[in-house]
Amino acid sequence: MTDPSGLVAAQTQRHASLDPLLPPTTVPDRGDMLVATLARGTQVAGLLDIRTERGRRVWALTPLLGDHGGEGMEAVLRALRARLDRTPVPADSVCTLAWPSLDADCTRPLLDHGLVPVLALGVRVGATPRNPSGAASVAVRRSSSRDAGAVARLVRRAEPSQRCSSLVPKSFLDGTSPGSEWMAESGSRTGEPLAGMMRLGEAHRRTPGFASLLPEGNWGWIVRLLVDPRKRGRGVGGALVAAAHDVFARRGLERSLTWYSPLDSPAAAFWHRQGYRPLWTVWQCEPASALR
C-alpha cells in the first residue's frame, strides 16, 4: 500500500460519527507502513514509528483502519506482532498507541493483544458546576518564590501515589510545559498549610504531543495537579480545579483538558466529577515483545 488516503478519509468520517471533538486523522511524517488484509480482501494499515524515549525503545503505532473498526484493529495488531517476530526487541521497550476512547468496537482486540489503557486525555467543554464539598475552607492563590520549600515537600508526599504512569512516552505527557503555578492552602495542625498545587497552561494542535489529538482552537490545560495525601477528601482538588476553570474563563477558554490514568480509579472518578470525560486513551504493553 503506497497511498493510505482512502483509509484516512474513511477513518476521519468514522471518528467524527463517534465523537465530534475528534480531529481529522493525520498520518505521521515518519515510520514504517504495516499492511494487513481482511477476510474479504480489503486492506488496512498502520504506521509504526520506532524510537527511543527516556532510554526506552518505543514502538509507536498509528492505526489506519478506515471504517473497519474492531476487525481492522485486530488485523493491524496481528501485523505488528508479525513485525516484532522478525526484529530483536529489547527488554526495556514498550508498544504504545492512542485511540479514541469512545470507540468501543476496538476495545476487545486491544485487550486481547495484551495492551492496557494506561492514560486518558480528559476534556471538558462549557461550564461545570463547582464541587462544593469542603471547598469553603480552601484558599487558592498564585505561587511565589517563598513556596519552594513547601512545594518540594508536597511533591515528595504526593507524587508517588499520583503519578500517571512511568510507561507514558514523553510525547504524550510533558510535565515540563510552561505555565502558571497555583497553590491551595487550608488550616493545618502540623504547621504546613500547603494542601495542594497545580500548573496551568494552554494547548492547541501545535503544542508538542497534541498535533493529532485536538481539533482546532485553544484549550486550557491542567498540566499538573497534586494534593497532599493527608488532606484528600476535603475539597482541595475540587477547589484547585474550580480555580483553574475561573482562570481559563478569564482567558476566554471555554474548553479544557488534562491527562489522567484510567487505572487510578479515585483519580478517574475525581476528574469525571469535575466534568471531564475521555477523548483519547493511550494503550500500552511492556515489554513490546509481550504483545500477543
TORROBA-573066 format. One record per residue (C-alpha): x, y, z; residue in three letters. Coordinates in steps of 0.02 Angstrom, whole numbers, padded with zeros to 5 digits, always signed. Layout:
       c1       c2       c3     r
        X        Y        Z   Ala
...
//
This chain:
       c1       c2       c3     r
   +00000   +00000   +00000   Met
   +00078   +00164   -00057   Thr
   -00069   +00283   -00033   Asp
   -00171   +00270   +00128   Pro
   -00277   +00424   +00088   Ser
   -00436   +00321   +00067   Gly
   -00413   +00243   +00239   Leu
   -00376   +00414   +00315   Val
   -00534   +00491   +00242   Ala
   -00645   +00346   +00297   Ala
   -00568   +00343   +00471   Gln
   -00595   +00530   +00490   Thr
   -00778   +00508   +00446   Gln
   -00799   +00360   +00565   Arg
   -00716   +00452   +00709   His
   -00825   +00606   +00680   Ala
   -00979   +00495   +00698   Ser
   -00911   +00427   +00863   Leu
   -00857   +00591   +00942   Asp
   -00875   +00766   +00865   Pro
   -00722   +00828   +00960   Leu
   -00603   +00709   +00870   Leu
   -00492   +00796   +00741   Pro
   -00465   +00732   +00564   Pro
   -00349   +00582   +00555   Thr
   -00170   +00630   +00514   Thr
   -00027   +00520   +00454   Val
   +00139   +00546   +00544   Pro
   +00282   +00604   +00434   Asp
   +00394   +00460   +00489   Arg
   +00377   +00274   +00515   Gly
   +00362   +00108   +00425   Asp
   +00197   +00058   +00345   Met
   +00119   -00106   +00404   Leu
   -00016   -00176   +00290   Val
   -00145   -00308   +00336   Ala
   -00278   -00390   +00227   Thr
   -00453   -00427   +00295   Leu
   -00551   -00584   +00254   Ala
   -00640   -00505   +00106   Arg
   -00478   -00438   +00032   Gly
   -00489   -00258   +00095   Thr
   -00327   -00186   +00161   Gln
   -00297   -00086   +00320   Val
   -00133   -00015   +00381   Ala
   -00033   +00056   +00525   Gly
   +00116   +00172   +00531   Leu
   +00250   +00110   +00651   Leu
   +00375   +00234   +00723   Asp
   +00517   +00151   +00819   Ile
   +00611   +00274   +00929   Arg
   +00699   +00293   +01095   Thr
   +00622   +00395   +01237   Glu
   +00689   +00406   +01415   Arg
   +00813   +00268   +01370   Gly
   +00671   +00150   +01322   Arg
   +00637   +00081   +01149   Arg
   +00462   +00137   +01098   Val
   +00359   +00054   +00961   Trp
   +00225   +00185   +00925   Ala
   +00083   +00131   +00811   Leu
   -00039   +00242   +00717   Thr
   -00180   +00127   +00654   Pro
   -00261   +00173   +00488   Leu
   -00418   +00069   +00489   Leu
   -00536   +00165   +00377   Gly
   -00712   +00117   +00430   Asp
   -00667   -00062   +00482   His
   -00664   -00036   +00671   Gly
   -00626   -00189   +00777   Gly
   -00593   -00304   +00629   Glu
   -00464   -00182   +00562   Gly
   -00382   -00158   +00732   Met
   -00366   -00346   +00752   Glu
   -00282   -00363   +00583   Ala
   -00160   -00219   +00612   Val
   -00109   -00285   +00783   Leu
   -00077   -00456   +00707   Arg
   +00034   -00371   +00578   Ala
   +00127   -00281   +00717   Leu
   +00152   -00446   +00810   Arg
   +00224   -00522   +00650   Ala
   +00342   -00373   +00634   Arg
   +00402   -00396   +00812   Leu
   +00436   -00580   +00775   Asp
   +00558   -00527   +00638   Arg
   +00651   -00397   +00741   Thr
   +00757   -00409   +00900   Pro
   +00657   -00323   +01038   Val
   +00749   -00262   +01193   Pro
   +00678   -00299   +01365   Ala
   +00670   -00113   +01404   Asp
   +00537   -00075   +01272   Ser
   +00354   -00032   +01255   Val
   +00218   -00039   +01122   Cys
   +00101   +00110   +01125   Thr
   -00043   +00186   +01029   Leu
   -00176   +00318   +01058   Ala
   -00355   +00279   +01007   Trp
   -00523   +00368   +01027   Pro
   -00595   +00324   +01196   Ser
   -00774   +00305   +01132   Leu
   -00728   +00176   +01000   Asp
   -00791   +00027   +01099   Ala
   -00779   -00085   +00946   Asp
   -00589   -00082   +00958   Cys
   -00577   -00116   +01145   Thr
   -00587   -00306   +01132   Arg
   -00443   -00328   +01007   Pro
   -00334   -00206   +01104   Leu
   -00360   -00304   +01266   Leu
   -00343   -00472   +01178   Asp
   -00172   -00422   +01113   His
   -00109   -00377   +01287   Gly
   -00124   -00188   +01281   Leu
   -00176   -00094   +01438   Val
   -00263   +00078   +01447   Pro
   -00133   +00175   +01547   Val
   -00182   +00355   +01511   Leu
   -00333   +00456   +01457   Ala
   -00344   +00631   +01385   Leu
   -00493   +00703   +01479   Gly
   -00587   +00851   +01403   Val
   -00717   +00972   +01468   Arg
   -00824   +01088   +01362   Val
   -00927   +01229   +01435   Gly
   -00967   +01268   +01616   Ala
   -00965   +01134   +01750   Thr
   -01048   +01157   +01921   Pro
   -00924   +01178   +02061   Arg
   -00899   +01036   +02184   Asn
   -00936   +01124   +02349   Pro
   -00880   +00984   +02465   Ser
   -00753   +01058   +02585   Gly
   -00704   +01195   +02463   Ala
   -00752   +01338   +02578   Ala
   -00604   +01302   +02691   Ser
   -00478   +01303   +02547   Val
   -00393   +01459   +02480   Ala
   -00311   +01457   +02308   Val
   -00177   +01584   +02258   Arg
   -00035   +01607   +02134   Arg
   +00131   +01533   +02187   Ser
   +00281   +01637   +02239   Ser
   +00466   +01606   +02267   Ser
   +00430   +01584   +02453   Arg
   +00335   +01423   +02415   Asp
   +00487   +01325   +02351   Ala
   +00520   +01226   +02511   Gly
   +00337   +01184   +02544   Ala
   +00312   +01133   +02362   Val
   +00462   +01015   +02368   Ala
   +00390   +00931   +02523   Arg
   +00218   +00917   +02443   Leu
   +00291   +00837   +02286   Val
   +00385   +00708   +02388   Arg
   +00224   +00660   +02480   Arg
   +00101   +00665   +02336   Ala
   +00190   +00611   +02178   Glu
   +00218   +00426   +02218   Pro
   +00030   +00397   +02229   Ser
   -00025   +00519   +02093   Gln
   +00098   +00489   +01951   Arg
   +00000   +00431   +01798   Cys
   +00121   +00300   +01730   Ser
   +00307   +00281   +01704   Ser
   +00263   +00195   +01540   Leu
   +00193   +00351   +01459   Val
   +00303   +00418   +01318   Pro
   +00359   +00598   +01341   Lys
   +00268   +00644   +01180   Ser
   +00101   +00610   +01268   Phe
   +00137   +00687   +01438   Leu
   +00251   +00839   +01454   Asp
   +00267   +00885   +01636   Gly
   +00391   +01024   +01595   Thr
   +00266   +01126   +01494   Ser
   +00270   +01313   +01533   Pro
   +00127   +01388   +01629   Gly
   +00071   +01466   +01792   Ser
   +00076   +01378   +01960   Glu
   -00059   +01392   +02092   Trp
   -00063   +01340   +02274   Met
   -00206   +01279   +02384   Ala
   -00197   +01316   +02571   Glu
   -00304   +01251   +02713   Ser
   -00292   +01251   +02901   Gly
   -00167   +01127   +02973   Ser
   -00121   +01073   +03149   Arg
   +00051   +01024   +03083   Thr
   +00100   +01200   +03032   Gly
   +00101   +01150   +02847   Glu
   -00042   +01249   +02766   Pro
   +00002   +01200   +02586   Leu
   -00127   +01069   +02538   Ala
   -00106   +01057   +02351   Gly
   -00039   +01136   +02193   Met
   -00070   +01140   +02006   Met
   +00012   +01202   +01848   Arg
   -00095   +01279   +01712   Leu
   -00055   +01308   +01529   Gly
   -00135   +01313   +01358   Glu
   -00136   +01180   +01223   Ala
   -00178   +01175   +01038   His
   -00137   +01071   +00886   Arg
   +00038   +01145   +00877   Arg
   +00079   +01102   +01058   Thr
   +00204   +00956   +01063   Pro
   +00112   +00793   +01090   Gly
   -00060   +00860   +01037   Phe
   -00045   +00876   +00848   Ala
   -00154   +00725   +00808   Ser
   -00264   +00733   +00963   Leu
   -00351   +00902   +00966   Leu
   -00468   +00994   +00849   Pro
   -00431   +01174   +00801   Glu
   -00435   +01306   +00936   Gly
   -00355   +01338   +01106   Asn
   -00384   +01236   +01262   Trp
   -00349   +01270   +01444   Gly
   -00231   +01137   +01507   Trp
   -00217   +01074   +01686   Ile
   -00040   +01011   +01664   Val
   -00018   +00950   +01842   Arg
   -00124   +00931   +01998   Leu
   -00056   +00869   +02165   Leu
   -00147   +00855   +02332   Val
   -00065   +00815   +02498   Asp
   -00117   +00634   +02537   Pro
   -00156   +00688   +02716   Arg
   -00285   +00814   +02654   Lys
   -00378   +00717   +02523   Arg
   -00567   +00709   +02533   Gly
   -00578   +00888   +02599   Arg
   -00615   +00979   +02436   Gly
   -00435   +01031   +02398   Val
   -00432   +00956   +02223   Gly
   -00605   +01023   +02183   Gly
   -00555   +01198   +02241   Ala
   -00400   +01194   +02131   Leu
   -00496   +01136   +01978   Val
   -00632   +01267   +02007   Ala
   -00496   +01400   +02014   Ala
   -00421   +01330   +01853   Ala
   -00588   +01346   +01766   His
   -00603   +01526   +01826   Asp
   -00430   +01564   +01757   Val
   -00474   +01485   +01590   Phe
   -00640   +01581   +01582   Ala
   -00548   +01747   +01608   Arg
   -00434   +01699   +01462   Arg
   -00585   +01661   +01353   Gly
   -00551   +01473   +01352   Leu
   -00715   +01377   +01355   Glu
   -00632   +01206   +01335   Arg
   -00505   +01124   +01449   Ser
   -00409   +00961   +01460   Leu
   -00298   +00857   +01572   Thr
   -00213   +00687   +01571   Trp
   -00261   +00555   +01700   Tyr
   -00242   +00368   +01720   Ser
   -00397   +00257   +01697   Pro
   -00307   +00129   +01806   Leu
   -00313   +00251   +01953   Asp
   -00497   +00234   +01998   Ser
   -00503   +00377   +02126   Pro
   -00418   +00495   +02003   Ala
   -00532   +00445   +01860   Ala
   -00687   +00469   +01970   Ala
   -00622   +00638   +02027   Phe
   -00598   +00705   +01851   Trp
   -00767   +00639   +01795   His
   -00848   +00734   +01940   Arg
   -00762   +00892   +01879   Gln
   -00846   +00875   +01709   Gly
   -00707   +00789   +01612   Tyr
   -00732   +00638   +01501   Arg
   -00605   +00539   +01400   Pro
   -00570   +00590   +01220   Leu
   -00417   +00481   +01186   Trp
   -00347   +00330   +01277   Thr
   -00164   +00281   +01271   Val
   -00142   +00091   +01262   Trp
   +00024   +00007   +01302   Gln
   +00110   -00157   +01337   Cys
   +00282   -00180   +01414   Glu
   +00397   -00251   +01353   Pro
   +00350   -00234   +01171   Ala
   +00380   -00421   +01148   Ser
   +00231   -00454   +01265   Ala
   +00112   -00402   +01127   Leu
   +00005   -00553   +01086   Arg
//
